[in-house]
Amino acid sequence: MKLVASGERYRVIDDFLSSDDLEEIRSLMRRRRFEQVPSVVYPEADGHALRSRGALLRQDAVALSADTQEQGAPPGAYQAILRELRAHPDMFGTPGGDWSVVGFSFWKYPAGSRLGWHNDVATGRQGEFVFFLHEEWRASWAGELILLDVDPAAIEVDTAGMSPLETVEAKASLATQALTAIVPKPNRLVLVKEGTIHCIHRVDHTAGETLRQTMTGFVAAHPPEKWRRSASSNIDRLASLLGSN
């Protein structure tokens, strides 16, 4: 595991998991059921992705799965992710204080799909992570995570008549800072600070049948009390709300 890149609002860690833990989480992903979902940003332009049912990890390393509805110690790969999230309080805040849960889903993006400019702002979120799980990726297949490594509030644009998504894209278009493109290298973990403007570059047609596969999750405060009353449905609802990359 090694930190290979960092900025004001992101960090990139390569060779994140051991071979055993990586195979464990890939096996977990393969056993999940996926459904085709439209983009939550620009459905017509972005195309569709495939999303698994979600799950919730408490910061104290007890997991409750939306698929199995069984409680217990999470797999080693999940524990490694939680340890890494705890190791960056400057990005996510204090575990158990600023954040208590991580809602995540597995995602698959086929050739031709993308996710337009957005910033994943929601009450209680502290940030997110993207962990690349495909076994092979070539730079020519694109699918990069592209982000603007600057506080969005520092970019002034005339927002008159713009929707929130249009405002986000305008800031990405007009910013004087260069965009950062992160290649979806296998076993690469990317940490992103809350509110960061980013997108997923369209996966090139030359990727063929190879899917861009990730575990994507959001670091957040406890879900509202009403979401905790029925774990079997509410955890899935939480992760569906939180996961998009």
C-alpha positions as CSV (number, residue, x, y, z in Angstrom):
1,M,0.0,0.0,0.0
2,K,1.4,3.4,-1.0
3,L,0.2,6.9,-1.3
4,V,0.9,7.9,-4.9
5,A,-0.9,11.2,-5.3
6,S,-2.6,13.8,-3.1
7,G,-4.1,17.2,-3.3
8,E,-6.2,19.6,-1.3
9,R,-9.3,17.5,-1.7
10,Y,-8.2,13.9,-2.7
11,R,-5.7,11.1,-2.1
12,V,-4.8,8.2,-4.2
13,I,-3.5,4.9,-2.6
14,D,-2.2,2.1,-4.9
15,D,-1.8,-1.6,-4.1
16,F,-4.3,-1.0,-1.3
17,L,-5.3,-4.5,-0.3
18,S,-3.3,-7.7,0.0
19,S,-4.0,-10.3,-2.7
20,D,-6.1,-12.3,-0.3
21,D,-8.2,-9.4,0.8
22,L,-8.6,-8.2,-2.7
23,E,-9.8,-11.6,-3.9
24,E,-12.2,-11.7,-0.9
25,I,-13.9,-8.4,-1.8
26,R,-14.0,-9.3,-5.5
27,S,-15.7,-12.6,-4.5
28,L,-18.2,-10.6,-2.4
29,M,-18.9,-8.4,-5.4
30,R,-19.4,-11.4,-7.7
31,R,-22.0,-12.8,-5.4
32,R,-24.0,-9.6,-5.3
33,R,-27.1,-9.1,-7.4
34,F,-26.9,-6.1,-9.8
35,E,-29.6,-4.0,-11.4
36,Q,-29.4,-1.6,-14.3
37,V,-29.9,2.0,-13.1
38,P,-30.1,5.3,-15.0
39,S,-27.7,8.1,-14.2
40,V,-28.7,10.4,-11.4
41,V,-27.0,13.3,-13.1
42,Y,-27.8,13.3,-16.9
43,P,-29.7,10.1,-17.7
44,E,-29.9,10.6,-21.5
45,A,-26.3,11.6,-21.9
46,D,-24.6,9.4,-19.3
47,G,-26.3,6.1,-20.1
48,H,-26.8,3.4,-17.5
49,A,-24.7,1.6,-14.9
50,L,-25.2,-1.5,-12.9
51,R,-25.6,-1.2,-9.1
52,S,-25.7,-3.8,-6.3
53,R,-27.8,-3.5,-3.3
54,G,-26.2,-1.5,-0.6
55,A,-24.7,-2.2,2.8
56,L,-23.8,-0.2,5.8
57,L,-20.6,-0.3,7.8
58,R,-20.5,1.3,11.3
59,Q,-17.2,3.0,12.0
60,D,-16.7,0.7,15.0
61,A,-16.2,-2.2,12.5
62,V,-19.5,-4.0,12.9
63,A,-21.3,-4.6,9.6
64,L,-24.9,-5.2,8.6
65,S,-25.4,-6.4,5.1
66,A,-28.5,-5.5,3.1
67,D,-28.2,-8.8,1.3
68,T,-27.8,-11.2,4.2
69,Q,-29.2,-9.1,7.0
70,E,-26.7,-10.8,9.3
71,Q,-24.7,-8.9,11.8
72,G,-21.0,-9.6,12.7
73,A,-17.4,-8.6,12.1
74,P,-16.9,-7.4,8.6
75,P,-14.5,-9.1,6.2
76,G,-10.9,-8.1,6.3
77,A,-11.2,-6.0,3.2
78,Y,-13.9,-3.9,4.8
79,Q,-11.9,-3.5,8.0
80,A,-9.0,-2.2,5.9
81,I,-11.2,0.4,4.3
82,L,-12.5,1.5,7.6
83,R,-9.0,1.8,9.0
84,E,-7.9,3.9,6.1
85,L,-10.9,6.2,6.5
86,R,-10.2,6.7,10.2
87,A,-6.6,7.6,9.3
88,H,-7.6,10.8,7.4
89,P,-9.5,13.0,10.0
90,D,-8.3,16.0,8.1
91,M,-10.6,14.9,5.2
92,F,-13.5,13.2,6.9
93,G,-13.4,14.4,10.5
94,T,-13.3,12.3,13.7
95,P,-14.8,8.8,13.6
96,G,-17.5,8.4,16.1
97,G,-17.9,12.2,16.2
98,D,-18.1,13.7,12.7
99,W,-19.0,10.4,11.1
100,S,-20.4,7.1,12.3
101,V,-21.3,5.1,9.2
102,V,-20.2,4.2,5.7
103,G,-22.9,3.4,3.2
104,F,-21.6,1.7,0.0
105,S,-22.6,-0.2,-3.1
106,F,-20.8,-2.0,-5.9
107,W,-21.0,-0.4,-9.3
108,K,-20.3,-1.5,-12.8
109,Y,-19.9,0.9,-15.8
110,P,-20.0,-0.7,-19.3
111,A,-18.5,0.8,-22.4
112,G,-20.3,3.9,-23.5
113,S,-21.4,5.0,-20.0
114,R,-20.2,7.9,-17.9
115,L,-21.4,10.1,-15.0
116,G,-21.6,13.8,-15.6
117,W,-20.3,16.6,-13.4
118,H,-21.6,16.6,-9.9
119,N,-20.4,17.2,-6.3
120,D,-22.3,14.7,-4.1
121,V,-23.4,17.2,-1.5
122,A,-25.9,15.9,1.1
123,T,-26.6,16.6,4.7
124,G,-24.3,14.6,7.0
125,R,-21.8,13.5,4.4
126,Q,-18.1,14.0,5.1
127,G,-16.7,12.6,1.9
128,E,-16.4,9.5,-0.2
129,F,-14.1,6.7,-1.5
130,V,-13.9,4.9,-4.8
131,F,-12.1,1.5,-4.8
132,F,-11.4,0.0,-8.2
133,L,-12.1,-3.8,-8.4
134,H,-11.8,-4.8,-12.0
135,E,-8.8,-7.1,-12.7
136,E,-7.5,-5.2,-15.7
137,W,-7.7,-1.7,-17.0
138,R,-5.9,0.0,-19.9
139,A,-5.5,3.8,-20.0
140,S,-7.0,3.9,-23.5
141,W,-10.3,2.5,-22.0
142,A,-10.8,5.9,-20.3
143,G,-13.3,5.8,-17.4
144,E,-11.1,8.1,-15.3
145,L,-12.3,9.8,-12.2
146,I,-11.9,13.4,-13.0
147,L,-12.0,16.0,-10.2
148,L,-11.4,19.7,-9.6
149,D,-9.0,19.9,-6.7
150,V,-10.2,23.3,-5.3
151,D,-13.0,24.4,-2.9
152,P,-16.0,24.9,-5.1
153,A,-16.9,28.0,-3.1
154,A,-13.8,29.7,-4.3
155,I,-14.9,29.6,-8.0
156,E,-17.2,32.5,-8.8
157,V,-19.7,32.0,-11.7
158,D,-22.9,33.8,-12.6
159,T,-25.5,31.2,-11.6
160,A,-28.6,33.2,-12.8
161,G,-31.0,30.7,-14.4
162,M,-28.8,27.7,-13.7
163,S,-29.8,24.5,-12.1
164,P,-27.5,23.1,-9.3
165,L,-26.0,20.6,-11.8
166,E,-25.4,23.3,-14.4
167,T,-23.7,25.5,-11.8
168,V,-21.4,22.6,-10.9
169,E,-20.4,22.0,-14.6
170,A,-20.0,25.8,-15.1
171,K,-17.5,25.9,-12.2
172,A,-15.6,22.9,-13.7
173,S,-15.6,24.6,-17.1
174,L,-14.5,28.1,-15.9
175,A,-12.0,27.2,-13.1
176,T,-8.5,28.4,-13.7
177,Q,-7.1,25.2,-12.0
178,A,-6.2,22.2,-14.1
179,L,-8.5,19.2,-13.7
180,T,-7.1,16.0,-12.1
181,A,-7.7,12.7,-14.0
182,I,-7.3,9.5,-12.0
183,V,-7.0,6.3,-14.0
184,P,-9.1,3.5,-12.7
185,K,-6.1,1.2,-11.9
186,P,-7.0,-2.1,-10.2
187,N,-6.6,-2.2,-6.4
188,R,-6.5,1.6,-6.3
189,L,-8.3,3.5,-3.5
190,V,-9.3,7.1,-4.0
191,L,-10.4,9.3,-1.1
192,V,-12.4,12.4,-1.9
193,K,-13.4,15.3,0.4
194,E,-17.1,16.2,0.6
195,G,-18.4,18.6,-2.0
196,T,-15.6,18.0,-4.5
197,I,-16.6,18.6,-8.1
198,H,-16.0,15.5,-10.1
199,C,-17.2,13.2,-12.9
200,I,-16.6,9.8,-14.5
201,H,-15.1,10.0,-18.0
202,R,-17.0,7.9,-20.5
203,V,-15.7,4.4,-20.8
204,D,-14.3,4.0,-24.3
205,H,-15.9,1.4,-26.7
206,T,-12.5,-0.3,-26.9
207,A,-13.1,-1.6,-23.4
208,G,-15.5,-4.1,-25.0
209,E,-17.0,-6.4,-22.4
210,T,-14.7,-5.2,-19.7
211,L,-16.6,-3.3,-17.0
212,R,-15.3,-0.5,-14.8
213,Q,-16.0,-2.0,-11.4
214,T,-15.9,-0.2,-8.1
215,M,-16.9,-0.3,-4.5
216,T,-18.1,3.2,-3.9
217,G,-19.1,4.6,-0.5
218,F,-19.9,7.7,1.5
219,V,-18.7,8.6,5.0
220,A,-21.6,10.1,6.9
221,A,-23.1,10.8,10.2
222,H,-25.7,8.3,11.6
223,P,-28.8,7.9,9.3
224,P,-32.0,9.5,10.6
225,E,-33.8,7.6,13.3
226,K,-36.6,6.6,11.0
227,W,-34.1,4.8,8.8
228,R,-32.9,2.6,11.7
229,R,-36.3,1.1,12.4
230,S,-36.2,-1.5,9.6
231,A,-32.7,-2.6,8.8
232,S,-33.6,-4.9,5.9
233,S,-35.0,-2.1,3.8
234,N,-33.5,1.0,5.2
235,I,-29.8,0.1,4.8
236,D,-30.5,-0.5,1.1
237,R,-32.2,2.9,1.0
238,L,-29.3,4.6,2.6
239,A,-26.6,3.0,0.4
240,S,-28.7,3.7,-2.7
241,L,-28.9,7.3,-1.7
242,L,-25.2,7.5,-0.9
243,G,-23.5,5.5,-3.7
244,S,-23.2,6.9,-7.3
245,N,-19.6,6.5,-8.5
